[in-house]
Amino acid sequence: MIKTLTKRRKEVLKLIANNTTITYTEIAEALGINESPVDKHINALKTKGFYTSRRDTGLLANQY
């Protein structure tokens, strides 16, 4: 299931998994992108069922 994600979305997922209180700004800075794409990546993660809550996302991402 995780194979259906782009490299960037996997990176976003891992950042959230490693820090469940990370902000969009912090994610954007870590990846060297603007906040707008971060929002799009997180929405895509939600649509694909990888992001329901930050706690659950952390647990899911750590399985991979």
PDB file of N, CA, C and O in Angstrom, chain B, residues numbered from 101:
ATOM      1  N   MET B 101       0.817  -1.193   0.000  1.00  0.00           N
ATOM      2  CA  MET B 101       0.000   0.000   0.000  1.00  0.00           C
ATOM      3  C   MET B 101       0.865   1.264   0.000  1.00  0.00           C
ATOM      4  O   MET B 101       0.533   2.237  -0.677  1.00  0.00           O
ATOM      5  N   ILE B 102       1.957   1.258   0.744  1.00  0.00           N
ATOM      6  CA  ILE B 102       2.829   2.431   0.792  1.00  0.00           C
ATOM      7  C   ILE B 102       3.514   2.661  -0.553  1.00  0.00           C
ATOM      8  O   ILE B 102       3.969   3.771  -0.831  1.00  0.00           O
ATOM      9  N   LYS B 103       3.591   1.625  -1.391  1.00  0.00           N
ATOM     10  CA  LYS B 103       4.225   1.763  -2.702  1.00  0.00           C
ATOM     11  C   LYS B 103       3.432   2.674  -3.625  1.00  0.00           C
ATOM     12  O   LYS B 103       3.972   3.154  -4.622  1.00  0.00           O
ATOM     13  N   THR B 104       2.170   2.924  -3.321  1.00  0.00           N
ATOM     14  CA  THR B 104       1.342   3.795  -4.156  1.00  0.00           C
ATOM     15  C   THR B 104       1.633   5.268  -3.914  1.00  0.00           C
ATOM     16  O   THR B 104       1.089   6.122  -4.615  1.00  0.00           O
ATOM     17  N   LEU B 105       2.469   5.580  -2.947  1.00  0.00           N
ATOM     18  CA  LEU B 105       2.790   6.972  -2.635  1.00  0.00           C
ATOM     19  C   LEU B 105       4.019   7.433  -3.411  1.00  0.00           C
ATOM     20  O   LEU B 105       4.931   6.652  -3.684  1.00  0.00           O
ATOM     21  N   THR B 106       4.022   8.720  -3.759  1.00  0.00           N
ATOM     22  CA  THR B 106       5.202   9.304  -4.386  1.00  0.00           C
ATOM     23  C   THR B 106       6.308   9.420  -3.341  1.00  0.00           C
ATOM     24  O   THR B 106       6.067   9.320  -2.138  1.00  0.00           O
ATOM     25  N   LYS B 107       7.521   9.633  -3.833  1.00  0.00           N
ATOM     26  CA  LYS B 107       8.657   9.806  -2.923  1.00  0.00           C
ATOM     27  C   LYS B 107       8.399  10.960  -1.953  1.00  0.00           C
ATOM     28  O   LYS B 107       8.663  10.843  -0.757  1.00  0.00           O
ATOM     29  N   ARG B 108       7.891  12.055  -2.469  1.00  0.00           N
ATOM     30  CA  ARG B 108       7.656  13.239  -1.638  1.00  0.00           C
ATOM     31  C   ARG B 108       6.599  12.964  -0.575  1.00  0.00           C
ATOM     32  O   ARG B 108       6.747  13.394   0.569  1.00  0.00           O
ATOM     33  N   ARG B 109       5.532  12.252  -0.941  1.00  0.00           N
ATOM     34  CA  ARG B 109       4.481  11.956   0.041  1.00  0.00           C
ATOM     35  C   ARG B 109       4.995  11.017   1.120  1.00  0.00           C
ATOM     36  O   ARG B 109       4.588  11.118   2.277  1.00  0.00           O
ATOM     37  N   LYS B 110       5.883  10.110   0.752  1.00  0.00           N
ATOM     38  CA  LYS B 110       6.514   9.252   1.763  1.00  0.00           C
ATOM     39  C   LYS B 110       7.345  10.095   2.715  1.00  0.00           C
ATOM     40  O   LYS B 110       7.357   9.846   3.921  1.00  0.00           O
ATOM     41  N   GLU B 111       8.046  11.101   2.174  1.00  0.00           N
ATOM     42  CA  GLU B 111       8.853  11.986   3.017  1.00  0.00           C
ATOM     43  C   GLU B 111       7.970  12.766   3.986  1.00  0.00           C
ATOM     44  O   GLU B 111       8.303  12.899   5.164  1.00  0.00           O
ATOM     45  N   VAL B 112       6.864  13.273   3.500  1.00  0.00           N
ATOM     46  CA  VAL B 112       5.917  14.002   4.366  1.00  0.00           C
ATOM     47  C   VAL B 112       5.402  13.075   5.459  1.00  0.00           C
ATOM     48  O   VAL B 112       5.347  13.456   6.628  1.00  0.00           O
ATOM     49  N   LEU B 113       5.028  11.871   5.082  1.00  0.00           N
ATOM     50  CA  LEU B 113       4.517  10.894   6.035  1.00  0.00           C
ATOM     51  C   LEU B 113       5.551  10.578   7.109  1.00  0.00           C
ATOM     52  O   LEU B 113       5.214  10.489   8.290  1.00  0.00           O
ATOM     53  N   LYS B 114       6.798  10.409   6.710  1.00  0.00           N
ATOM     54  CA  LYS B 114       7.860  10.114   7.675  1.00  0.00           C
ATOM     55  C   LYS B 114       8.110  11.276   8.621  1.00  0.00           C
ATOM     56  O   LYS B 114       8.344  11.074   9.813  1.00  0.00           O
ATOM     57  N   LEU B 115       8.062  12.502   8.088  1.00  0.00           N
ATOM     58  CA  LEU B 115       8.243  13.668   8.954  1.00  0.00           C
ATOM     59  C   LEU B 115       7.150  13.738  10.009  1.00  0.00           C
ATOM     60  O   LEU B 115       7.425  14.026  11.174  1.00  0.00           O
ATOM     61  N   ILE B 116       5.922  13.478   9.610  1.00  0.00           N
ATOM     62  CA  ILE B 116       4.808  13.484  10.565  1.00  0.00           C
ATOM     63  C   ILE B 116       4.961  12.337  11.561  1.00  0.00           C
ATOM     64  O   ILE B 116       4.683  12.500  12.749  1.00  0.00           O
ATOM     65  N   ALA B 117       5.400  11.184  11.076  1.00  0.00           N
ATOM     66  CA  ALA B 117       5.574  10.027  11.962  1.00  0.00           C
ATOM     67  C   ALA B 117       6.631  10.293  13.022  1.00  0.00           C
ATOM     68  O   ALA B 117       6.502   9.856  14.166  1.00  0.00           O
ATOM     69  N   ASN B 118       7.675  11.011  12.636  1.00  0.00           N
ATOM     70  CA  ASN B 118       8.766  11.289  13.564  1.00  0.00           C
ATOM     71  C   ASN B 118       8.469  12.435  14.522  1.00  0.00           C
ATOM     72  O   ASN B 118       9.115  12.565  15.562  1.00  0.00           O
ATOM     73  N   ASN B 119       7.495  13.260  14.171  1.00  0.00           N
ATOM     74  CA  ASN B 119       7.133  14.402  15.017  1.00  0.00           C
ATOM     75  C   ASN B 119       5.659  14.722  14.783  1.00  0.00           C
ATOM     76  O   ASN B 119       5.324  15.465  13.861  1.00  0.00           O
ATOM     77  N   THR B 120       4.800  14.176  15.593  1.00  0.00           N
ATOM     78  CA  THR B 120       3.355  14.338  15.379  1.00  0.00           C
ATOM     79  C   THR B 120       2.860  15.763  15.615  1.00  0.00           C
ATOM     80  O   THR B 120       1.700  16.061  15.332  1.00  0.00           O
ATOM     81  N   THR B 121       3.713  16.643  16.127  1.00  0.00           N
ATOM     82  CA  THR B 121       3.316  18.035  16.323  1.00  0.00           C
ATOM     83  C   THR B 121       3.952  18.959  15.286  1.00  0.00           C
ATOM     84  O   THR B 121       3.872  20.181  15.415  1.00  0.00           O
ATOM     85  N   ILE B 122       4.576  18.392  14.269  1.00  0.00           N
ATOM     86  CA  ILE B 122       5.228  19.202  13.240  1.00  0.00           C
ATOM     87  C   ILE B 122       4.194  20.037  12.491  1.00  0.00           C
ATOM     88  O   ILE B 122       3.081  19.581  12.230  1.00  0.00           O
ATOM     89  N   THR B 123       4.573  21.257  12.153  1.00  0.00           N
ATOM     90  CA  THR B 123       3.667  22.159  11.447  1.00  0.00           C
ATOM     91  C   THR B 123       3.911  22.074   9.935  1.00  0.00           C
ATOM     92  O   THR B 123       4.925  21.545   9.482  1.00  0.00           O
ATOM     93  N   TYR B 124       2.957  22.609   9.172  1.00  0.00           N
ATOM     94  CA  TYR B 124       3.127  22.674   7.714  1.00  0.00           C
ATOM     95  C   TYR B 124       4.390  23.459   7.376  1.00  0.00           C
ATOM     96  O   TYR B 124       5.127  23.090   6.461  1.00  0.00           O
ATOM     97  N   THR B 125       4.636  24.532   8.107  1.00  0.00           N
ATOM     98  CA  THR B 125       5.821  25.363   7.872  1.00  0.00           C
ATOM     99  C   THR B 125       7.091  24.552   8.088  1.00  0.00           C
ATOM    100  O   THR B 125       8.023  24.627   7.287  1.00  0.00           O
ATOM    101  N   GLU B 126       7.131  23.784   9.158  1.00  0.00           N
ATOM    102  CA  GLU B 126       8.306  22.963   9.454  1.00  0.00           C
ATOM    103  C   GLU B 126       8.506  21.872   8.401  1.00  0.00           C
ATOM    104  O   GLU B 126       9.637  21.577   8.016  1.00  0.00           O
ATOM    105  N   ILE B 127       7.413  21.279   7.939  1.00  0.00           N
ATOM    106  CA  ILE B 127       7.501  20.270   6.880  1.00  0.00           C
ATOM    107  C   ILE B 127       8.055  20.915   5.613  1.00  0.00           C
ATOM    108  O   ILE B 127       8.953  20.372   4.970  1.00  0.00           O
ATOM    109  N   ALA B 128       7.510  22.074   5.264  1.00  0.00           N
ATOM    110  CA  ALA B 128       7.953  22.789   4.067  1.00  0.00           C
ATOM    111  C   ALA B 128       9.441  23.119   4.153  1.00  0.00           C
ATOM    112  O   ALA B 128      10.175  22.929   3.183  1.00  0.00           O
ATOM    113  N   GLU B 129       9.883  23.607   5.293  1.00  0.00           N
ATOM    114  CA  GLU B 129      11.297  23.946   5.472  1.00  0.00           C
ATOM    115  C   GLU B 129      12.182  22.713   5.373  1.00  0.00           C
ATOM    116  O   GLU B 129      13.249  22.762   4.760  1.00  0.00           O
ATOM    117  N   ALA B 130      11.751  21.617   5.966  1.00  0.00           N
ATOM    118  CA  ALA B 130      12.546  20.382   5.939  1.00  0.00           C
ATOM    119  C   ALA B 130      12.695  19.841   4.517  1.00  0.00           C
ATOM    120  O   ALA B 130      13.714  19.240   4.174  1.00  0.00           O
ATOM    121  N   LEU B 131      11.669  20.062   3.697  1.00  0.00           N
ATOM    122  CA  LEU B 131      11.686  19.538   2.332  1.00  0.00           C
ATOM    123  C   LEU B 131      12.127  20.568   1.297  1.00  0.00           C
ATOM    124  O   LEU B 131      12.327  20.234   0.129  1.00  0.00           O
ATOM    125  N   GLY B 132      12.279  21.814   1.727  1.00  0.00           N
ATOM    126  CA  GLY B 132      12.697  22.866   0.810  1.00  0.00           C
ATOM    127  C   GLY B 132      11.625  23.242  -0.195  1.00  0.00           C
ATOM    128  O   GLY B 132      11.924  23.554  -1.348  1.00  0.00           O
ATOM    129  N   ILE B 133      10.361  23.210   0.252  1.00  0.00           N
ATOM    130  CA  ILE B 133       9.233  23.558  -0.606  1.00  0.00           C
ATOM    131  C   ILE B 133       8.346  24.567   0.123  1.00  0.00           C
ATOM    132  O   ILE B 133       8.570  24.866   1.296  1.00  0.00           O
ATOM    133  N   ASN B 134       7.341  25.086  -0.577  1.00  0.00           N
ATOM    134  CA  ASN B 134       6.371  25.993   0.037  1.00  0.00           C
ATOM    135  C   ASN B 134       5.312  25.205   0.800  1.00  0.00           C
ATOM    136  O   ASN B 134       5.205  23.987   0.659  1.00  0.00           O
ATOM    137  N   GLU B 135       4.531  25.918   1.610  1.00  0.00           N
ATOM    138  CA  GLU B 135       3.477  25.269   2.384  1.00  0.00           C
ATOM    139  C   GLU B 135       2.333  24.753   1.525  1.00  0.00           C
ATOM    140  O   GLU B 135       1.691  23.767   1.886  1.00  0.00           O
ATOM    141  N   SER B 136       2.069  25.397   0.402  1.00  0.00           N
ATOM    142  CA  SER B 136       0.962  24.979  -0.470  1.00  0.00           C
ATOM    143  C   SER B 136       1.110  23.520  -0.935  1.00  0.00           C
ATOM    144  O   SER B 136       0.144  22.761  -0.852  1.00  0.00           O
ATOM    145  N   PRO B 137       2.285  23.110  -1.417  1.00  0.00           N
ATOM    146  CA  PRO B 137       2.438  21.705  -1.790  1.00  0.00           C
ATOM    147  C   PRO B 137       2.320  20.759  -0.585  1.00  0.00           C
ATOM    148  O   PRO B 137       1.863  19.625  -0.727  1.00  0.00           O
ATOM    149  N   VAL B 138       2.728  21.223   0.578  1.00  0.00           N
ATOM    150  CA  VAL B 138       2.587  20.396   1.784  1.00  0.00           C
ATOM    151  C   VAL B 138       1.116  20.092   2.012  1.00  0.00           C
ATOM    152  O   VAL B 138       0.743  18.953   2.293  1.00  0.00           O
ATOM    153  N   ASP B 139       0.290  21.113   1.891  1.00  0.00           N
ATOM    154  CA  ASP B 139      -1.152  20.934   2.046  1.00  0.00           C
ATOM    155  C   ASP B 139      -1.682  19.918   1.037  1.00  0.00           C
ATOM    156  O   ASP B 139      -2.487  19.054   1.386  1.00  0.00           O
ATOM    157  N   LYS B 140      -1.233  20.020  -0.205  1.00  0.00           N
ATOM    158  CA  LYS B 140      -1.673  19.088  -1.247  1.00  0.00           C
ATOM    159  C   LYS B 140      -1.224  17.666  -0.953  1.00  0.00           C
ATOM    160  O   LYS B 140      -1.984  16.720  -1.162  1.00  0.00           O
ATOM    161  N   HIS B 141       0.005  17.507  -0.469  1.00  0.00           N
ATOM    162  CA  HIS B 141       0.504  16.173  -0.134  1.00  0.00           C
ATOM    163  C   HIS B 141      -0.288  15.566   1.019  1.00  0.00           C
ATOM    164  O   HIS B 141      -0.630  14.383   0.987  1.00  0.00           O
ATOM    165  N   ILE B 142      -0.577  16.369   2.029  1.00  0.00           N
ATOM    166  CA  ILE B 142      -1.335  15.863   3.171  1.00  0.00           C
ATOM    167  C   ILE B 142      -2.756  15.515   2.766  1.00  0.00           C
ATOM    168  O   ILE B 142      -3.298  14.510   3.226  1.00  0.00           O
ATOM    169  N   ASN B 143      -3.364  16.318   1.922  1.00  0.00           N
ATOM    170  CA  ASN B 143      -4.708  15.990   1.429  1.00  0.00           C
ATOM    171  C   ASN B 143      -4.698  14.683   0.637  1.00  0.00           C
ATOM    172  O   ASN B 143      -5.625  13.880   0.746  1.00  0.00           O
ATOM    173  N   ALA B 144      -3.648  14.472  -0.158  1.00  0.00           N
ATOM    174  CA  ALA B 144      -3.533  13.212  -0.909  1.00  0.00           C
ATOM    175  C   ALA B 144      -3.357  12.029   0.047  1.00  0.00           C
ATOM    176  O   ALA B 144      -3.913  10.954  -0.181  1.00  0.00           O
ATOM    177  N   LEU B 145      -2.588  12.231   1.112  1.00  0.00           N
ATOM    178  CA  LEU B 145      -2.411  11.168   2.112  1.00  0.00           C
ATOM    179  C   LEU B 145      -3.739  10.840   2.785  1.00  0.00           C
ATOM    180  O   LEU B 145      -4.026   9.676   3.066  1.00  0.00           O
ATOM    181  N   LYS B 146      -4.540  11.856   3.041  1.00  0.00           N
ATOM    182  CA  LYS B 146      -5.865  11.643   3.640  1.00  0.00           C
ATOM    183  C   LYS B 146      -6.754  10.865   2.681  1.00  0.00           C
ATOM    184  O   LYS B 146      -7.427   9.916   3.082  1.00  0.00           O
ATOM    185  N   THR B 147      -6.755  11.267   1.412  1.00  0.00           N
ATOM    186  CA  THR B 147      -7.581  10.610   0.406  1.00  0.00           C
ATOM    187  C   THR B 147      -7.224   9.134   0.263  1.00  0.00           C
ATOM    188  O   THR B 147      -8.102   8.292   0.076  1.00  0.00           O
ATOM    189  N   LYS B 148      -5.936   8.827   0.353  1.00  0.00           N
ATOM    190  CA  LYS B 148      -5.473   7.443   0.195  1.00  0.00           C
ATOM    191  C   LYS B 148      -5.550   6.644   1.507  1.00  0.00           C
ATOM    192  O   LYS B 148      -5.224   5.457   1.540  1.00  0.00           O
ATOM    193  N   GLY B 149      -5.983   7.310   2.578  1.00  0.00           N
ATOM    194  CA  GLY B 149      -6.167   6.619   3.841  1.00  0.00           C
ATOM    195  C   GLY B 149      -4.926   6.504   4.703  1.00  0.00           C
ATOM    196  O   GLY B 149      -4.915   5.743   5.671  1.00  0.00           O
ATOM    197  N   PHE B 150      -3.874   7.250   4.368  1.00  0.00           N
ATOM    198  CA  PHE B 150      -2.646   7.199   5.156  1.00  0.00           C
ATOM    199  C   PHE B 150      -2.644   8.196   6.301  1.00  0.00           C
ATOM    200  O   PHE B 150      -1.812   8.111   7.204  1.00  0.00           O
ATOM    201  N   TYR B 151      -3.566   9.132   6.264  1.00  0.00           N
ATOM    202  CA  TYR B 151      -3.590  10.185   7.271  1.00  0.00           C
ATOM    203  C   TYR B 151      -5.003  10.320   7.806  1.00  0.00           C
ATOM    204  O   TYR B 151      -5.891  10.845   7.135  1.00  0.00           O
ATOM    205  N   THR B 152      -5.193   9.840   9.020  1.00  0.00           N
ATOM    206  CA  THR B 152      -6.481  10.020   9.677  1.00  0.00           C
ATOM    207  C   THR B 152      -6.308  10.933  10.888  1.00  0.00           C
ATOM    208  O   THR B 152      -7.133  11.807  11.154  1.00  0.00           O
ATOM    209  N   SER B 153      -5.237  10.711  11.598  1.00  0.00           N
ATOM    210  CA  SER B 153      -4.840  11.590  12.690  1.00  0.00           C
ATOM    211  C   SER B 153      -3.327  11.531  12.770  1.00  0.00           C
ATOM    212  O   SER B 153      -2.710  10.583  12.283  1.00  0.00           O
ATOM    213  N   ARG B 154      -2.744  12.515  13.367  1.00  0.00           N
ATOM    214  CA  ARG B 154      -1.270  12.511  13.440  1.00  0.00           C
ATOM    215  C   ARG B 154      -0.755  11.309  14.221  1.00  0.00           C
ATOM    216  O   ARG B 154       0.277  10.741  13.865  1.00  0.00           O
ATOM    217  N   ARG B 155      -1.447  10.922  15.259  1.00  0.00           N
ATOM    218  CA  ARG B 155      -1.018   9.770  16.054  1.00  0.00           C
ATOM    219  C   ARG B 155      -1.071   8.496  15.216  1.00  0.00           C
ATOM    220  O   ARG B 155      -0.118   7.716  15.193  1.00  0.00           O
ATOM    221  N   ASP B 156      -2.198   8.292  14.528  1.00  0.00           N
ATOM    222  CA  ASP B 156      -2.346   7.095  13.709  1.00  0.00           C
ATOM    223  C   ASP B 156      -1.379   7.089  12.535  1.00  0.00           C
ATOM    224  O   ASP B 156      -0.878   6.035  12.143  1.00  0.00           O
ATOM    225  N   THR B 157      -1.119   8.259  11.980  1.00  0.00           N
ATOM    226  CA  THR B 157      -0.165   8.360  10.876  1.00  0.00           C
ATOM    227  C   THR B 157       1.220   7.942  11.337  1.00  0.00           C
ATOM    228  O   THR B 157       1.933   7.236  10.624  1.00  0.00           O
ATOM    229  N   GLY B 158       1.595   8.376  12.522  1.00  0.00           N
ATOM    230  CA  GLY B 158       2.883   7.984  13.072  1.00  0.00           C
ATOM    231  C   GLY B 158       2.994   6.486  13.235  1.00  0.00           C
ATOM    232  O   GLY B 158       4.029   5.901  12.916  1.00  0.00           O
ATOM    233  N   LEU B 159       1.950   5.863  13.722  1.00  0.00           N
ATOM    234  CA  LEU B 159       1.962   4.419  13.912  1.00  0.00           C
ATOM    235  C   LEU B 159       2.022   3.692  12.566  1.00  0.00           C
ATOM    236  O   LEU B 159       2.748   2.708  12.423  1.00  0.00           O
ATOM    237  N   LEU B 160       1.269   4.171  11.595  1.00  0.00           N
ATOM    238  CA  LEU B 160       1.245   3.541  10.273  1.00  0.00           C
ATOM    239  C   LEU B 160       2.593   3.684   9.578  1.00  0.00           C
ATOM    240  O   LEU B 160       3.137   2.704   9.070  1.00  0.00           O
ATOM    241  N   ALA B 161       3.131   4.895   9.552  1.00  0.00           N
ATOM    242  CA  ALA B 161       4.392   5.136   8.846  1.00  0.00           C
ATOM    243  C   ALA B 161       5.538   4.351   9.459  1.00  0.00           C
ATOM    244  O   ALA B 161       6.434   3.903   8.744  1.00  0.00           O
ATOM    245  N   ASN B 162       5.521   4.181  10.766  1.00  0.00           N
ATOM    246  CA  ASN B 162       6.594   3.436  11.419  1.00  0.00           C
ATOM    247  C   ASN B 162       6.555   1.945  11.108  1.00  0.00           C
ATOM    248  O   ASN B 162       7.523   1.236  11.383  1.00  0.00           O
ATOM    249  N   GLN B 163       5.459   1.458  10.542  1.00  0.00           N
ATOM    250  CA  GLN B 163       5.378   0.053  10.137  1.00  0.00           C
ATOM    251  C   GLN B 163       6.177  -0.184   8.869  1.00  0.00           C
ATOM    252  O   GLN B 163       6.520  -1.327   8.565  1.00  0.00           O
ATOM    253  N   TYR B 164       6.477   0.858   8.129  1.00  0.00           N
ATOM    254  CA  TYR B 164       7.165   0.732   6.845  1.00  0.00           C
ATOM    255  C   TYR B 164       8.555   1.193   6.989  1.00  0.00           C
ATOM    256  O   TYR B 164       9.315   1.172   6.021  1.00  0.00           O
TER     257      TYR B 164
END
